[in-house]
C-alpha cells in the first residue's frame, strides 16, 4: 500500500510540475505580438484539469 501511495504522490507532483511549467511557458511563448497565441489566454480552461487531477492524486496518495 505504501508503494501505491508513493506512486500516486509522485504522479501528482509530476502532473502539477508539468502543468505549472506549461502555464509559465505559455506566457513567454509568443515572440511576435501580432501572432496568434500558442495557448489560450484563459489559463484555467486549459490547465485546470491538470491541476485538479494532480491535486486529487496527491490527496489520494496522502
Secondary structure, DSSP 8 states (H G I E B T S, - for coil): -HHHHHHHHHHHHHHHHHHHHHHHHHHH---STTS--SS-S-HHHHHHHHHHHHHHHHHHH-
